[in-house]
Amino acid sequence: MAPESTGDEYKVSAINTKNEIIDVIVRKCNHCNENVPTVGSCPDCNTEYMHTRTVENPETGFIHFIYECAGCPPGKRKAQKVIKINDGNSSRGTRDDLIKSFL
């Protein structure tokens, strides 16, 4: 399915780990200008989780979008949220191909 665009945000359909189809909102990260999925807000302080980095595991083909709460003090921050994406192959171009498919 082609992404639906609303300005700087895109909605794409994905399959979660329970084999359910879900809609994922993708938008440009404010600090790195990378297109990343949104993950919601911290339940403790209601601050939106901030994308901190993206890492690709070339052995598995998974792309890890890593987020953390910027609103809680460093000592009280919850575990980071991580979204893993795999497009079915483990080639080096996986990350670029997936990001381009969001556009």
DSSP file (Angstrom, degrees, kcal/mol; ACC not computed):
  #  RESIDUE AA STRUCTURE BP1 BP2  ACC     N-H-->O    O-->H-N    N-H-->O    O-->H-N    TCO  KAPPA ALPHA  PHI   PSI    X-CA   Y-CA   Z-CA
    1    1 A M              0   0    0      0, 0.0    12,-0.2     0, 0.0     0, 0.0   0.000 360.0 360.0 360.0 137.7    0.0    0.0    0.0
    2    2 A A        -     0   0    0      1,-0.1   100,-0.1    10,-0.1     2,-0.1  -0.463 360.0-101.0 -73.7 145.6    1.3    3.5   -0.9
    3    3 A P        -     0   0    0      0, 0.0     2,-0.5     0, 0.0     9,-0.2  -0.370  28.2-132.4 -66.3 144.3    1.9    5.9    2.0
    4    4 A E  E     -A   11   0A   0      7,-2.5     7,-2.9    -2,-0.1     2,-0.4  -0.857  24.3-149.2 -95.6 132.4   -0.7    8.6    2.7
    5    5 A S  E     +A   10   0A   0     -2,-0.5     5,-0.2     5,-0.2     2,-0.1  -0.845  26.7 173.9-109.8 138.5    0.8   12.0    3.2
    6    6 A T  E >  S-A    9   0A   0      3,-2.9     3,-0.9    -2,-0.4     2,-0.6  -0.614  70.0 -71.2-133.7  74.3   -0.3   14.9    5.3
    7    7 A G  T 3  S-     0   0    0      1,-0.2    -1,-0.1    -2,-0.1     0, 0.0  -0.678 118.2  -3.0  79.6-118.0    2.5   17.4    5.0
    8    8 A D  T 3  S+     0   0    0     -2,-0.6    20,-0.8    -3,-0.1     2,-0.3   0.404 124.2  77.8 -90.7   2.0    5.6   16.2    6.8
    9    9 A E  E <   -AB   6  27A   0     -3,-0.9    -3,-2.9    18,-0.2     2,-0.4  -0.856  59.2-166.4-113.1 149.7    3.8   13.1    8.2
   10   10 A Y  E     -AB   5  26A   0     16,-3.0    16,-3.5    -2,-0.3     2,-0.5  -0.983  11.3-146.4-132.5 143.5    3.1    9.9    6.3
   11   11 A K  E     +AB   4  25A   0     -7,-2.9    -7,-2.5    -2,-0.4     2,-0.3  -0.954  23.2 174.8-111.1 125.3    0.8    7.0    7.3
   12   12 A V  E     - B   0  24A   0     12,-2.6    12,-3.2    -2,-0.5     2,-0.4  -0.923  28.7-121.7-125.1 152.1    1.9    3.5    6.2
   13   13 A S  E     + B   0  23A   0     -2,-0.3     2,-0.3    10,-0.2    10,-0.2  -0.748  36.6 170.9 -92.0 142.2    0.4    0.1    6.9
   14   14 A A  E     - B   0  22A   0      8,-2.9     8,-3.1    -2,-0.4     2,-0.5  -0.911  33.0-118.8-142.6 167.2    2.6   -2.5    8.6
   15   15 A I  E     - B   0  21A   0     -2,-0.3     6,-0.2     6,-0.2     2,-0.0  -0.962  30.0-148.8-112.0 125.5    2.3   -5.9   10.2
   16   16 A N    >   -     0   0    0      4,-2.7     3,-2.0    -2,-0.5     4,-0.0  -0.171  37.4 -86.6 -84.3-176.7    3.1   -6.1   13.9
   17   17 A T  T 3  S+     0   0    0      1,-0.3    -1,-0.1     2,-0.1    -2,-0.0   0.646 128.3  58.3 -67.8 -14.2    4.6   -9.1   15.8
   18   18 A K  T 3  S-     0   0    0      2,-0.1    -1,-0.3     0, 0.0     3,-0.1   0.259 119.3-110.1 -95.4  11.2    1.1  -10.5   16.3
   19   19 A N  S <  S+     0   0    0     -3,-2.0     2,-0.4     1,-0.3    -2,-0.1   0.762  74.1 139.6  64.9  27.9    0.5  -10.6   12.5
   20   20 A E        -     0   0    0     -4,-0.0    -4,-2.7     0, 0.0     2,-0.5  -0.804  56.8-119.5-100.8 143.3   -2.0   -7.7   12.8
   21   21 A I  E     +B   15   0A   0     -2,-0.4     2,-0.3    -6,-0.2    -6,-0.2  -0.709  40.4 175.3 -82.2 127.9   -2.1   -4.9   10.3
   22   22 A I  E     -B   14   0A   0     -8,-3.1    -8,-2.9    -2,-0.5     2,-0.4  -0.918  30.8-120.0-130.1 156.2   -1.5   -1.5   12.0
   23   23 A D  E     -B   13   0A   0     -2,-0.3     2,-0.4   -10,-0.2   -10,-0.2  -0.830  27.2-162.9 -94.8 135.7   -1.1    2.0   10.7
   24   24 A V  E     -B   12   0A   0    -12,-3.2   -12,-2.6    -2,-0.4     2,-0.5  -0.976  11.1-141.9-122.0 130.1    2.2    3.7   11.5
   25   25 A I  E     -B   11   0A   0     -2,-0.4    13,-2.7    13,-0.3     2,-0.4  -0.806  19.7-168.4 -91.2 127.3    2.8    7.5   11.3
   26   26 A V  E     +BC  10  37A   0    -16,-3.5   -16,-3.0    -2,-0.5     2,-0.3  -0.945  13.4 161.7-116.7 135.9    6.2    8.4    9.9
   27   27 A R  E     -BC   9  36A   0      9,-2.6     9,-2.9    -2,-0.4     2,-0.3  -0.962  44.4 -82.2-148.5 166.9    7.6   11.9   10.1
   28   28 A K  E     - C   0  35A   0    -20,-0.8     7,-0.2    -2,-0.3     2,-0.2  -0.532  46.2-121.5 -73.5 129.8   10.9   13.8    9.9
   29   29 A C     >  -     0   0    0      5,-3.0     4,-1.6    -2,-0.3    -1,-0.1  -0.505  13.4-137.8 -71.0 137.2   12.9   13.8   13.1
   30   30 A N  T  4 S+     0   0    0     -2,-0.2    -1,-0.1     1,-0.2    -2,-0.0   0.802  97.8  38.3 -67.7 -30.4   13.6   17.3   14.4
   31   31 A H  T  4 S+     0   0    0     20,-0.2    -1,-0.2     1,-0.1    21,-0.0   0.722 131.0  21.2 -99.0 -20.3   17.3   16.6   15.3
   32   32 A C  T  4 S-     0   0    0      2,-0.2    -2,-0.2    19,-0.0     3,-0.1   0.470  88.5-130.0-125.0  -3.5   18.5   14.4   12.5
   33   33 A N     <  +     0   0    0     -4,-1.6     2,-0.3     1,-0.2    -3,-0.1   0.678  60.8 139.0  61.3  20.0   16.1   15.0    9.6
   34   34 A E        -     0   0    0     -7,-0.0    -5,-3.0    -6,-0.0     2,-0.6  -0.705  61.5-113.6 -90.8 145.6   15.6   11.2    9.2
   35   35 A N  E     +C   28   0A   0     -2,-0.3    -7,-0.2    -7,-0.2    67,-0.1  -0.723  49.8 168.7 -79.9 119.7   12.1    9.9    8.5
   36   36 A V  E     -C   27   0A   0     -9,-2.9    -9,-2.6    -2,-0.6     2,-0.1  -0.937  37.3-103.8-134.1 152.6   11.2    7.8   11.6
   37   37 A P  E     -C   26   0A   0      0, 0.0     2,-0.3     0, 0.0   -11,-0.3  -0.429  36.8-121.3 -68.9 149.9    8.0    6.2   13.0
   38   38 A T        -     0   0    0    -13,-2.7   -13,-0.3     1,-0.1    12,-0.1  -0.686  24.3-172.9 -89.5 150.3    6.3    7.9   15.9
   39   39 A V        -     0   0    0      1,-0.4     2,-0.2    10,-0.3    -1,-0.1   0.419  33.8-116.4-127.0  -0.2    5.9    6.0   19.1
   40   40 A G        -     0   0    0      9,-0.2     9,-2.5     2,-0.0    -1,-0.4  -0.641  43.0 -45.3 102.2-158.8    3.7    8.0   21.5
   41   41 A S  B     -D   48   0B   0      7,-0.3     7,-0.3    -2,-0.2    28,-0.1  -0.811  51.4 -96.5-122.5 156.4    4.4    9.6   24.8
   42   42 A C     >  -     0   0    0      5,-3.0     4,-2.0    -2,-0.3     5,-0.1  -0.507  27.8-142.0 -66.8 130.9    6.0    8.7   28.2
   43   43 A P  T  4 S+     0   0    0      0, 0.0    -1,-0.1     0, 0.0    -2,-0.0   0.741  96.8  52.3 -69.4 -20.7    3.3    7.5   30.6
   44   44 A D  T  4 S+     0   0    0      3,-0.1    33,-0.0     1,-0.1    -2,-0.0   0.899 130.0   9.2 -81.6 -42.7    5.1    9.3   33.5
   45   45 A C  T  4 S-     0   0    0      2,-0.2     3,-0.1    27,-0.0    -1,-0.1   0.425  90.0-125.6-121.5  -0.4    5.5   12.8   32.2
   46   46 A N     <  +     0   0    0     -4,-2.0     2,-0.4     1,-0.2    -6,-0.0   0.694  60.0 144.6  61.0  21.3    3.4   12.8   29.0
   47   47 A T        -     0   0    0     -5,-0.1    -5,-3.0     1,-0.1    -1,-0.2  -0.736  57.9-106.7 -86.7 138.4    6.4   14.0   26.9
   48   48 A E  B     -D   41   0B   0     -2,-0.4    22,-0.5    -7,-0.3    -7,-0.3  -0.413  38.4-105.6 -64.8 135.6    6.6   12.6   23.4
   49   49 A Y  E     -E   69   0C   0     -9,-2.5     2,-0.4    20,-0.1   -10,-0.3  -0.402  37.1-137.4 -61.1 137.3    9.4   10.0   23.0
   50   50 A M  E     -E   68   0C   0     18,-2.9    18,-2.0    -2,-0.1     2,-0.3  -0.842  11.5-120.0-104.8 132.9   12.3   11.5   21.1
   51   51 A H  E     +E   67   0C   0     -2,-0.4    16,-0.3    16,-0.2   -20,-0.2  -0.543  33.6 174.5 -66.9 127.3   14.2    9.6   18.4
   52   52 A T  E     -     0   0C   0     14,-3.3     2,-0.3     1,-0.4    15,-0.2   0.757  56.5 -23.7-107.4 -35.1   17.8    9.4   19.5
   53   53 A R  E     -E   66   0C   0     13,-1.4    13,-2.9     2,-0.0     2,-0.4  -0.985  47.7-130.2-167.9 166.5   19.4    7.2   16.8
   54   54 A T  E     -E   65   0C   0     -2,-0.3     2,-0.4    11,-0.2    11,-0.2  -0.997  23.4-174.5-127.8 132.0   18.8    4.5   14.1
   55   55 A V  E     -E   64   0C   0      9,-2.4     9,-3.6    -2,-0.4     2,-0.4  -0.989  11.4-151.5-130.4 134.2   21.0    1.4   13.9
   56   56 A E  E     -E   63   0C   0     -2,-0.4     7,-0.2     7,-0.2     3,-0.1  -0.891   6.1-150.4-104.5 135.2   20.9   -1.3   11.3
   57   57 A N  E >>> -E   62   0C   0      5,-2.8     4,-2.8    -2,-0.4     3,-0.6  -0.886   8.6-166.0-100.0 103.1   21.9   -4.9   12.1
   58   58 A P  T 345S+     0   0    0      0, 0.0    -1,-0.1     0, 0.0     5,-0.0   0.748  83.4  59.5 -64.8 -23.1   23.3   -6.2    8.8
   59   59 A E  T 345S+     0   0    0      1,-0.2    31,-0.1    -3,-0.1    -2,-0.0   0.878 121.0  22.9 -72.1 -37.4   23.2   -9.8   10.1
   60   60 A T  T <45S-     0   0    0     -3,-0.6    -1,-0.2     2,-0.2     3,-0.1   0.655  97.4-126.8-102.5 -19.3   19.4   -9.8   10.6
   61   61 A G  T  <5 +     0   0    0     -4,-2.8    26,-0.4     1,-0.3     2,-0.2   0.481  61.0 142.7  83.1   1.8   18.4   -7.0    8.3
   62   62 A F  E   < -E   57   0C   0     -5,-0.5    -5,-2.8    24,-0.1     2,-0.5  -0.546  41.9-150.3 -78.9 141.5   16.5   -5.3   11.2
   63   63 A I  E     -EF  56  85C   0     22,-2.3    22,-1.8    -7,-0.2     2,-0.6  -0.959  11.0-152.8-107.6 127.4   16.5   -1.5   11.5
   64   64 A H  E     -EF  55  84C   0     -9,-3.6    -9,-2.4    -2,-0.5     2,-0.7  -0.897   6.6-165.0-106.8 113.4   16.3   -0.3   15.1
   65   65 A F  E     -EF  54  83C   0     18,-2.6    18,-2.0    -2,-0.6     2,-0.4  -0.884  18.2-157.5 -93.1 117.8   14.7    3.1   15.7
   66   66 A I  E     +EF  53  82C   0    -13,-2.9   -14,-3.3    -2,-0.7   -13,-1.4  -0.853  15.4 174.9-109.4 132.5   15.7    4.0   19.2
   67   67 A Y  E     -EF  51  81C   0     14,-2.6    14,-1.1    -2,-0.4     2,-0.3  -0.872   7.3-177.3-129.1 157.2   13.7    6.6   21.3
   68   68 A E  E     -E   50   0C   0    -18,-2.0   -18,-2.9    -2,-0.3     2,-0.4  -0.983  36.1 -95.7-150.8 161.5   13.8    7.9   24.9
   69   69 A C  E     -E   49   0C   0     -2,-0.3   -20,-0.1     9,-0.3   -21,-0.1  -0.607  26.6-171.9 -76.7 130.0   11.8   10.3   27.0
   70   70 A A  S    S+     0   0    0    -22,-0.5    -1,-0.1    -2,-0.4   -21,-0.1   0.514  77.8  64.6 -97.0  -7.0   13.4   13.7   27.1
   71   71 A G  S    S+     0   0    0    -24,-0.1    -1,-0.1   -23,-0.1   -22,-0.0   0.776  86.1  74.9 -89.7 -28.0   11.0   15.0   29.8
   72   72 A C  S    S-     0   0    0      1,-0.1     5,-0.1   -25,-0.1   -27,-0.0  -0.535  94.6 -96.8 -83.7 151.5   12.0   12.8   32.8
   73   73 A P    >>  -     0   0    0      0, 0.0     3,-2.1     0, 0.0     4,-0.6  -0.371  41.5-108.2 -61.0 147.4   15.2   13.4   34.7
   74   74 A P  G >4 S+     0   0    0      0, 0.0     3,-0.8     0, 0.0    -2,-0.1   0.817 117.9  53.7 -50.4 -37.9   18.0   11.0   33.4
   75   75 A G  G 34 S+     0   0    0      1,-0.2    -3,-0.0     0, 0.0     0, 0.0   0.677 113.5  42.3 -71.6 -17.4   17.9    8.9   36.6
   76   76 A K  G <4 S+     0   0    0     -3,-2.1    -1,-0.2     2,-0.0     2,-0.1   0.313  81.7 127.5-113.1   7.1   14.1    8.2   36.3
   77   77 A R    <<  -     0   0    0     -3,-0.8     3,-0.1    -4,-0.6    -7,-0.0  -0.402  57.7-123.8 -68.3 139.0   13.8    7.6   32.5
   78   78 A K        -     0   0    0      1,-0.2    -9,-0.3    -2,-0.1     3,-0.1  -0.209  45.9 -70.1 -69.7 169.4   12.0    4.5   31.5
   79   79 A A        -     0   0    0      1,-0.1    -1,-0.2   -11,-0.1   -10,-0.1  -0.260  64.3 -93.6 -58.1 150.0   13.7    2.0   29.2
   80   80 A Q        -     0   0    0     -3,-0.1     2,-0.4   -12,-0.1   -12,-0.2  -0.320  33.9-122.9 -66.3 148.8   14.1    3.2   25.7
   81   81 A K  E     -F   67   0C   0    -14,-1.1   -14,-2.6    -3,-0.1     2,-0.4  -0.781  29.5-168.2 -89.8 138.5   11.5    2.3   23.1
   82   82 A V  E     -F   66   0C   0     -2,-0.4     2,-0.5   -16,-0.2   -16,-0.2  -0.996  11.5-162.3-131.6 130.9   12.8    0.4   20.1
   83   83 A I  E     -F   65   0C   0    -18,-2.0   -18,-2.6    -2,-0.4     2,-0.5  -0.958  11.4-159.1-109.4 127.9   11.0   -0.3   16.8
   84   84 A K  E     -F   64   0C   0     -2,-0.5     2,-0.4   -20,-0.2   -20,-0.2  -0.906   8.3-172.7-108.4 134.2   12.5   -3.0   14.7
   85   85 A I  E     +F   63   0C   0    -22,-1.8   -22,-2.3    -2,-0.5     2,-0.4  -0.983   7.0 178.6-127.0 137.4   11.8   -3.2   11.0
   86   86 A N        -     0   0    0     -2,-0.4   -24,-0.1   -24,-0.2     4,-0.1  -0.988  15.7-166.0-137.5 127.5   12.7   -6.0    8.6
   87   87 A D        -     0   0    0    -26,-0.4     3,-0.1     2,-0.4   -25,-0.1   0.309  60.8 -91.7 -95.9   9.9   11.8   -6.0    4.9
   88   88 A G  S    S+     0   0    0      1,-0.3     2,-0.3   -27,-0.1   -26,-0.1   0.393 100.7  72.0 100.3  -3.5   12.6   -9.6    4.4
   89   89 A N        -     0   0    0    -28,-0.2    -2,-0.4     2,-0.1    -1,-0.3  -0.915  65.2-142.1-136.9 169.0   16.2   -9.3    3.3
   90   90 A S        +     0   0    0     -2,-0.3   -29,-0.2    -3,-0.1   -28,-0.1  -0.065  48.6 139.9-122.0  34.1   19.5   -8.5    5.0
   91   91 A S    >   -     0   0    0      1,-0.1     3,-1.5   -30,-0.1     4,-0.2  -0.322  64.1-113.5 -75.2 162.0   21.3   -6.5    2.3
   92   92 A R  T 3  S+     0   0    0      1,-0.3     3,-0.5     2,-0.1     4,-0.3   0.768 114.7  59.1 -65.9 -26.0   23.3   -3.4    3.1
   93   93 A G  T 3> S+     0   0    0      1,-0.2     4,-2.8     2,-0.1    -1,-0.3   0.373  75.0 103.0 -84.7   5.8   20.8   -1.2    1.3
   94   94 A T  H <> S+     0   0    0     -3,-1.5     4,-2.8     1,-0.2     5,-0.2   0.915  79.0  48.3 -55.9 -49.2   17.9   -2.2    3.5
   95   95 A R  H  > S+     0   0    0     -3,-0.5     4,-2.4    -4,-0.2    -1,-0.2   0.935 115.0  44.2 -60.3 -48.6   17.9    0.9    5.6
   96   96 A D  H  > S+     0   0    0     -4,-0.3     4,-2.5     1,-0.2    -1,-0.2   0.906 113.9  50.5 -63.8 -41.8   17.9    3.3    2.6
   97   97 A D  H  X S+     0   0    0     -4,-2.8     4,-1.8     2,-0.2    -2,-0.2   0.916 112.4  46.5 -64.1 -42.7   15.3    1.2    0.8
   98   98 A L  H  X S+     0   0    0     -4,-2.8     4,-0.9    -5,-0.2    -2,-0.2   0.914 113.0  48.5 -66.3 -41.9   12.9    1.2    3.7
   99   99 A I  H >X S+     0   0    0     -4,-2.4     3,-0.8    -5,-0.2     4,-0.6   0.921 111.7  49.8 -65.0 -42.2   13.3    4.9    4.4
  100  100 A K  H >< S+     0   0    0     -4,-2.5     3,-1.0     1,-0.2    -1,-0.2   0.848 104.6  59.0 -63.4 -33.2   12.7    5.7    0.7
  101  101 A S  H 3< S+     0   0    0     -4,-1.8    -1,-0.2     1,-0.2    -2,-0.2   0.745  97.5  61.1 -69.7 -20.7    9.6    3.5    0.8
  102  102 A F  H <<        0   0    0     -4,-0.9    -1,-0.2    -3,-0.8    -2,-0.2   0.751 360.0 360.0 -72.0 -23.1    8.2    5.7    3.5
  103  103 A L    <<        0   0    0     -3,-1.0    -1,-0.2    -4,-0.6    -2,-0.2   0.460 360.0 360.0 -84.5 360.0    8.3    8.7    1.1
